[in-house]
Amino acid sequence: MVTKPRNRAFNADSAFARKQLRWDRKLRGTVCAVMMTFGATASLACGFHTYLPEKTAVDWIINSDHLIVARNSPENEFQFEVLQTLRGTAPSVKITHLVDTRTRTRFAANPQDASLFAFDQDAQDWKFVAYLTPDYRNVVDEVLARAPNWQDTYDPDRFQFFEALQDHPDEVLRMLALREIDQAPYGLLRTMDVRIPTDDLLAELWSLNGYPYQPIRVLLLGLTDDQEARDELYDFIDRVASWNWANNLGAYATALVEIDGGVGVEVLEEKFLSDTSQPLDKLEQVVEALAIHNDIGTPDLRSVISASIARLVALRPETAPLVARQFGNRQDWSQALALESVVRERALSNGQDILQVAVYVAQGRNAALQSTLKIED
């Protein structure tokens, strides 16, 4: 596919000029109709997981209207009774959860321990949130105190609070910290002082209990600049290059670019972007990683990324929608030039794909125009 030069002279009598004018009008109309297509912002969380629950224990604590602390009843050791109401009032709905054998044993050995429940308005029932040791209860009290500032956004204070717990002696709190850190925007995550030993991150990557936390551990490996971490990243990329699917490729791709910059981008292009046999869902994970780094990278890194994206779209026009999706989700219109030829050459046939790419290109033109106007002012 040959892209027509952008600086081609405008001739009102030429077929090219007439086509370009019609497309410009269509794009302007499209943007007006679907301006909200790309509603996300650059504060998207960095996590790539699909296994962990959407709401963390901290989310329940922050957002629930009713929170209670409970232990088994002296009259019935299998039944919970409310010891304390932390927020709201305890609804009349009884706690239907039974106190299982393991919990009864732990309660008997640790009189200071309890369980935390939040009231689930959708289910109209109590939701078990956490087993409360004294250390965990301290965390809950801190979260409650900060909750008003944490409700609407994931701010640096929330990140720093859980960053401090990354190497806590209690494994449950370490897992809670990982789960919370996984929600941080990547630009915030990469400021983290990683104190978890590389060996520990590697040891749990493929374990049954550790696999749900694999993406965040991989992202942290990328921040270590450790040769063992680098070896794991490259080994995974080499292995999955020939697979039809690859869970967590996005996290690995993001970590690879983090640890090796432009060289990492070149490796991803060689293994995936330049391979016409690669499935689109794998490519989208790689493109997402590049979009993340394009948002925060140096000018040199952004230049390498843009060149790789341009070659990908020229080689496989069907990837244009996923490029538009991943960069558009971050309000990053830097790839509009690479996608213009796809629109102009009618390289797509699916209406939804055409719409998504056309909107992205038009948004890119609008952003460029606004930038020009600011410079002139």
VOGUFI-204597 format. One record per residue (C-alpha): x, y, z; residue in one letter. Coordinates in steps of 0.25 Angstrom, whole numbers. Example, Ala and Ser with C-alpha at 12.3 -4.5 7.8 and 13.67 -1.06 7.14 Angstrom:
REM residues 2
+-------+-------+-------+------+
|  east | north |    up | code |
+-------+-------+-------+------+
|    49 |   -18 |    31 |    A |
|    55 |    -4 |    29 |    S |
+-------+-------+-------+------+
This chain:
REM residues 377
+-------+-------+-------+------+
|  east | north |    up | code |
+-------+-------+-------+------+
|     0 |     0 |     0 |    M |
|     6 |    13 |    -4 |    V |
|     2 |    25 |     4 |    T |
|     0 |    38 |    -4 |    K |
|     9 |    50 |     1 |    P |
|     3 |    59 |    11 |    R |
|     9 |    71 |     4 |    N |
|     3 |    68 |   -10 |    R |
|    -2 |    81 |   -16 |    A |
|   -17 |    83 |   -15 |    F |
|   -24 |    83 |   -29 |    N |
|   -39 |    86 |   -29 |    A |
|   -40 |    78 |   -42 |    D |
|   -33 |    66 |   -37 |    S |
|   -40 |    53 |   -33 |    A |
|   -31 |    53 |   -21 |    F |
|   -35 |    66 |   -16 |    A |
|   -49 |    63 |   -17 |    R |
|   -48 |    50 |   -10 |    K |
|   -40 |    57 |     1 |    Q |
|   -50 |    68 |     3 |    L |
|   -61 |    58 |     4 |    R |
|   -53 |    50 |    14 |    W |
|   -50 |    62 |    22 |    D |
|   -65 |    66 |    23 |    R |
|   -69 |    51 |    27 |    K |
|   -58 |    52 |    38 |    L |
|   -63 |    65 |    44 |    R |
|   -77 |    59 |    44 |    G |
|   -72 |    46 |    50 |    T |
|   -65 |    53 |    61 |    V |
|   -78 |    62 |    65 |    C |
|   -86 |    49 |    65 |    A |
|   -77 |    40 |    74 |    V |
|   -68 |    50 |    81 |    M |
|   -69 |    41 |    93 |    M |
|   -63 |    29 |    87 |    T |
|   -50 |    31 |    94 |    F |
|   -55 |    34 |   108 |    G |
|   -43 |    28 |   116 |    A |
|   -31 |    37 |   120 |    T |
|   -16 |    35 |   122 |    A |
|   -19 |    31 |   137 |    S |
|   -23 |    17 |   133 |    L |
|   -18 |     6 |   142 |    A |
|    -6 |    -2 |   138 |    C |
|   -11 |   -15 |   141 |    G |
|   -13 |   -26 |   130 |    F |
|   -19 |   -37 |   139 |    H |
|   -33 |   -44 |   136 |    T |
|   -32 |   -53 |   148 |    Y |
|   -33 |   -44 |   161 |    L |
|   -46 |   -39 |   165 |    P |
|   -50 |   -25 |   161 |    E |
|   -52 |   -19 |   175 |    K |
|   -40 |   -20 |   185 |    T |
|   -42 |   -21 |   200 |    A |
|   -39 |    -7 |   200 |    V |
|   -49 |    -3 |   190 |    D |
|   -60 |   -10 |   199 |    W |
|   -55 |    -2 |   211 |    I |
|   -54 |    11 |   203 |    I |
|   -68 |    10 |   196 |    N |
|   -77 |     2 |   205 |    S |
|   -88 |     9 |   213 |    D |
|   -88 |    -1 |   224 |    H |
|   -75 |    -8 |   230 |    L |
|   -75 |   -17 |   242 |    I |
|   -65 |   -25 |   250 |    V |
|   -70 |   -39 |   255 |    A |
|   -66 |   -51 |   262 |    R |
|   -73 |   -64 |   266 |    N |
|   -84 |   -63 |   276 |    S |
|   -81 |   -69 |   290 |    P |
|   -95 |   -76 |   289 |    E |
|   -93 |   -82 |   275 |    N |
|   -78 |   -83 |   271 |    E |
|   -83 |   -85 |   256 |    F |
|   -90 |   -72 |   256 |    Q |
|   -84 |   -58 |   254 |    F |
|   -89 |   -47 |   263 |    E |
|   -85 |   -32 |   261 |    V |
|   -75 |   -27 |   270 |    L |
|   -73 |   -13 |   265 |    Q |
|   -79 |    -4 |   254 |    T |
|   -68 |     4 |   246 |    L |
|   -77 |    11 |   237 |    R |
|   -92 |    13 |   235 |    G |
|  -102 |     5 |   243 |    T |
|  -103 |   -10 |   243 |    A |
|  -114 |   -14 |   234 |    P |
|  -125 |   -23 |   240 |    S |
|  -120 |   -34 |   230 |    V |
|  -112 |   -45 |   238 |    K |
|   -99 |   -50 |   234 |    I |
|  -102 |   -63 |   227 |    T |
|   -87 |   -67 |   226 |    H |
|   -84 |   -79 |   236 |    L |
|   -71 |   -78 |   244 |    V |
|   -63 |   -90 |   237 |    D |
|   -54 |   -99 |   245 |    T |
|   -41 |   -92 |   241 |    R |
|   -46 |   -78 |   245 |    T |
|   -52 |   -84 |   258 |    R |
|   -38 |   -90 |   261 |    T |
|   -31 |   -76 |   258 |    R |
|   -41 |   -69 |   267 |    F |
|   -39 |   -78 |   278 |    A |
|   -24 |   -76 |   278 |    A |
|   -25 |   -61 |   275 |    N |
|   -36 |   -54 |   283 |    P |
|   -32 |   -41 |   277 |    Q |
|   -35 |   -45 |   263 |    D |
|   -48 |   -43 |   256 |    A |
|   -54 |   -43 |   242 |    S |
|   -58 |   -31 |   234 |    L |
|   -71 |   -30 |   226 |    F |
|   -77 |   -20 |   216 |    A |
|   -91 |   -19 |   212 |    F |
|   -93 |   -22 |   198 |    D |
|  -105 |   -14 |   193 |    Q |
|  -107 |   -21 |   180 |    D |
|  -107 |   -35 |   187 |    A |
|  -114 |   -29 |   199 |    Q |
|  -105 |   -38 |   207 |    D |
|   -92 |   -37 |   215 |    W |
|   -79 |   -38 |   208 |    K |
|   -67 |   -44 |   215 |    F |
|   -55 |   -35 |   212 |    V |
|   -44 |   -39 |   221 |    A |
|   -39 |   -47 |   233 |    Y |
|   -34 |   -36 |   243 |    L |
|   -21 |   -38 |   250 |    T |
|   -16 |   -26 |   259 |    P |
|    -7 |   -22 |   247 |    D |
|   -18 |   -23 |   237 |    Y |
|   -28 |   -16 |   246 |    R |
|   -18 |    -4 |   247 |    N |
|   -18 |    -4 |   232 |    V |
|   -33 |    -4 |   231 |    V |
|   -33 |     8 |   241 |    D |
|   -23 |    16 |   233 |    E |
|   -31 |    13 |   220 |    V |
|   -44 |    18 |   227 |    L |
|   -37 |    31 |   231 |    A |
|   -32 |    33 |   217 |    R |
|   -45 |    28 |   210 |    A |
|   -51 |    42 |   207 |    P |
|   -39 |    46 |   199 |    N |
|   -38 |    32 |   192 |    W |
|   -52 |    30 |   187 |    Q |
|   -51 |    38 |   174 |    D |
|   -37 |    35 |   169 |    T |
|   -25 |    26 |   171 |    Y |
|   -16 |    37 |   176 |    D |
|    -1 |    37 |   180 |    P |
|    -5 |    36 |   195 |    D |
|   -12 |    23 |   193 |    R |
|     0 |    17 |   184 |    F |
|    10 |    22 |   194 |    Q |
|     2 |    16 |   206 |    F |
|     2 |     2 |   200 |    F |
|    16 |     3 |   194 |    E |
|    21 |     4 |   208 |    A |
|    14 |   -10 |   211 |    L |
|    21 |   -17 |   199 |    Q |
|    31 |   -24 |   208 |    D |
|    22 |   -25 |   221 |    H |
|    25 |   -38 |   229 |    P |
|    10 |   -42 |   228 |    D |
|     8 |   -49 |   214 |    E |
|    -7 |   -45 |   214 |    V |
|    -3 |   -31 |   215 |    L |
|     8 |   -33 |   204 |    R |
|    -3 |   -38 |   195 |    M |
|   -12 |   -27 |   198 |    L |
|    -1 |   -17 |   195 |    A |
|     2 |   -24 |   182 |    L |
|   -13 |   -24 |   178 |    R |
|   -14 |    -9 |   181 |    E |
|    -1 |    -5 |   174 |    I |
|    -6 |   -12 |   162 |    D |
|   -17 |    -2 |   161 |    Q |
|    -7 |    10 |   160 |    A |
|    -6 |    17 |   147 |    P |
|     7 |    12 |   140 |    Y |
|    14 |    26 |   141 |    G |
|    12 |    25 |   156 |    L |
|    16 |    11 |   157 |    L |
|    29 |    13 |   151 |    R |
|    33 |    23 |   162 |    T |
|    33 |    11 |   172 |    M |
|    45 |     7 |   180 |    D |
|    44 |    -8 |   178 |    V |
|    49 |   -14 |   191 |    R |
|    43 |   -28 |   187 |    I |
|    55 |   -37 |   184 |    P |
|    56 |   -41 |   169 |    T |
|    57 |   -56 |   174 |    D |
|    44 |   -54 |   181 |    D |
|    37 |   -48 |   169 |    L |
|    42 |   -59 |   160 |    L |
|    39 |   -70 |   170 |    A |
|    24 |   -67 |   170 |    E |
|    22 |   -64 |   155 |    L |
|    17 |   -78 |   151 |    W |
|    12 |   -83 |   164 |    S |
|    -3 |   -87 |   166 |    L |
|    -5 |   -76 |   177 |    N |
|     4 |   -66 |   170 |    G |
|    -1 |   -67 |   156 |    Y |
|   -13 |   -57 |   158 |    P |
|    -2 |   -47 |   162 |    Y |
|     7 |   -50 |   151 |    Q |
|     5 |   -37 |   143 |    P |
|     8 |   -27 |   154 |    I |
|    21 |   -36 |   158 |    R |
|    25 |   -35 |   143 |    V |
|    23 |   -20 |   143 |    L |
|    32 |   -19 |   156 |    L |
|    42 |   -28 |   149 |    L |
|    43 |   -17 |   138 |    G |
|    47 |    -7 |   149 |    L |
|    58 |   -15 |   155 |    T |
|    69 |   -14 |   144 |    D |
|    73 |   -27 |   149 |    D |
|    79 |   -37 |   139 |    Q |
|    71 |   -49 |   144 |    E |
|    58 |   -40 |   142 |    A |
|    63 |   -37 |   128 |    R |
|    65 |   -52 |   125 |    D |
|    51 |   -56 |   129 |    E |
|    45 |   -45 |   121 |    L |
|    53 |   -49 |   108 |    Y |
|    51 |   -64 |   110 |    D |
|    36 |   -61 |   111 |    F |
|    35 |   -53 |    99 |    I |
|    43 |   -63 |    91 |    D |
|    34 |   -74 |    96 |    R |
|    21 |   -68 |    93 |    V |
|    25 |   -62 |    79 |    A |
|    21 |   -75 |    73 |    S |
|     8 |   -77 |    81 |    W |
|    -6 |   -74 |    76 |    N |
|    -9 |   -68 |    89 |    W |
|    -1 |   -62 |   101 |    A |
|    -7 |   -58 |   114 |    N |
|     0 |   -46 |   121 |    N |
|     8 |   -42 |   108 |    L |
|     4 |   -28 |   110 |    G |
|    11 |   -28 |   124 |    A |
|    23 |   -34 |   119 |    Y |
|    24 |   -25 |   107 |    A |
|    22 |   -13 |   116 |    T |
|    33 |   -18 |   125 |    A |
|    42 |   -21 |   114 |    L |
|    41 |    -7 |   108 |    V |
|    43 |    -2 |   123 |    E |
|    56 |    -9 |   125 |    I |
|    62 |    -8 |   111 |    D |
|    55 |     4 |   104 |    G |
|    56 |     5 |    89 |    G |
|    64 |    -8 |    88 |    V |
|    51 |   -14 |    95 |    G |
|    42 |    -8 |    85 |    V |
|    51 |   -13 |    74 |    E |
|    50 |   -27 |    79 |    V |
|    35 |   -26 |    80 |    L |
|    34 |   -22 |    66 |    E |
|    43 |   -33 |    61 |    E |
|    36 |   -44 |    69 |    K |
|    21 |   -39 |    67 |    F |
|    19 |   -26 |    59 |    L |
|    26 |   -30 |    47 |    S |
|    21 |   -44 |    47 |    D |
|     8 |   -45 |    38 |    T |
|     4 |   -58 |    44 |    S |
|     2 |   -52 |    58 |    Q |
|   -12 |   -52 |    63 |    P |
|   -18 |   -38 |    66 |    L |
|   -21 |   -41 |    80 |    D |
|    -6 |   -43 |    83 |    K |
|    -3 |   -31 |    75 |    L |
|   -13 |   -22 |    83 |    E |
|    -6 |   -26 |    96 |    Q |
|     8 |   -21 |    90 |    V |
|     2 |    -9 |    84 |    V |
|    -4 |    -6 |    98 |    E |
|     9 |    -7 |   104 |    A |
|    15 |     3 |    94 |    L |
|     3 |    13 |    96 |    A |
|     6 |    12 |   111 |    I |
|    21 |    16 |   109 |    H |
|    18 |    26 |    98 |    N |
|    10 |    34 |   108 |    D |
|    22 |    35 |   118 |    I |
|    34 |    32 |   110 |    G |
|    46 |    41 |   105 |    T |
|    45 |    48 |    91 |    P |
|    55 |    37 |    86 |    D |
|    46 |    26 |    91 |    L |
|    34 |    32 |    85 |    R |
|    41 |    33 |    72 |    S |
|    44 |    18 |    72 |    V |
|    30 |    15 |    76 |    I |
|    24 |    23 |    65 |    S |
|    33 |    17 |    54 |    A |
|    29 |     3 |    59 |    S |
|    14 |     6 |    59 |    I |
|    15 |    13 |    45 |    A |
|    22 |     0 |    39 |    R |
|    11 |    -9 |    46 |    L |
|     0 |    -1 |    40 |    V |
|     6 |    -1 |    26 |    A |
|     9 |   -16 |    27 |    L |
|    -5 |   -19 |    33 |    R |
|   -16 |    -9 |    31 |    P |
|   -25 |   -18 |    39 |    E |
|   -17 |   -14 |    52 |    T |
|   -21 |     1 |    50 |    A |
|   -34 |     0 |    59 |    P |
|   -26 |    -6 |    71 |    L |
|   -15 |     5 |    69 |    V |
|   -27 |    15 |    70 |    A |
|   -33 |     8 |    81 |    R |
|   -21 |     7 |    90 |    Q |
|   -15 |    21 |    87 |    F |
|   -29 |    27 |    87 |    G |
|   -32 |    21 |   101 |    N |
|   -20 |    30 |   106 |    R |
|   -24 |    42 |    98 |    Q |
|   -11 |    41 |    91 |    D |
|   -13 |    45 |    76 |    W |
|     1 |    44 |    72 |    S |
|    -1 |    32 |    62 |    Q |
|   -12 |    40 |    54 |    A |
|    -2 |    42 |    43 |    L |
|     1 |    27 |    42 |    A |
|   -14 |    24 |    41 |    L |
|   -18 |    34 |    31 |    E |
|   -14 |    26 |    19 |    S |
|   -23 |    14 |    24 |    V |
|   -35 |    24 |    24 |    V |
|   -31 |    30 |    11 |    R |
|   -28 |    17 |     4 |    E |
|   -41 |    10 |     9 |    R |
|   -33 |    -1 |    14 |    A |
|   -43 |    -5 |    24 |    L |
|   -57 |   -12 |    21 |    S |
|   -63 |   -13 |    35 |    N |
|   -72 |    -1 |    38 |    G |
|   -68 |    -1 |    53 |    Q |
|   -54 |    -1 |    50 |    D |
|   -55 |    10 |    39 |    I |
|   -62 |    18 |    50 |    L |
|   -52 |    16 |    60 |    Q |
|   -40 |    19 |    52 |    V |
|   -47 |    31 |    45 |    A |
|   -50 |    37 |    59 |    V |
|   -36 |    35 |    63 |    Y |
|   -30 |    42 |    51 |    V |
|   -40 |    54 |    52 |    A |
|   -37 |    55 |    67 |    Q |
|   -22 |    55 |    63 |    G |
|   -24 |    66 |    53 |    R |
|   -32 |    74 |    63 |    N |
|   -21 |    73 |    74 |    A |
|   -11 |    77 |    63 |    A |
|   -19 |    89 |    60 |    L |
|   -21 |    93 |    74 |    Q |
|    -6 |    92 |    77 |    S |
|    -4 |   101 |    65 |    T |
|   -14 |   111 |    70 |    L |
|    -7 |   112 |    84 |    K |
|     7 |   114 |    77 |    I |
|     1 |   125 |    69 |    E |
|    -5 |   132 |    81 |    D |
+-------+-------+-------+------+
